[in-house]
Amino acid sequence: MGFLTLLASNFAPTVSFGYLSAIVMIVALCADLVLTPVLLQATQLISIWDVVMIKISLEVLQKSPLFQDFRRGEAKRVVLLGEVRTYASGYVRQTQPYQG
């Protein structure tokens, strides 16, 4: 609403600035109201409490090649962002790209 007051000016660049600023603010508000819920729904949130409560032994951190250069807090975040999948018996996971 504030930028729309610039439309009452007699100076053309000020009117253009007010018009463009108001349009940008309205578009940004609409994008914020639409995109923020979508992004929050698609993002897994990890709280500091989750990181503090997970227990990873020092032996796992030292022996696992995945966590070789990670600090303990980094390894905890990786574990929390991972997911456990179960597969049917006899399922073969393709490790190499398909070569036509």
Order of alpha helices (4+ residues) and beta strands (2+ residues): alpha-alpha-alpha-alpha
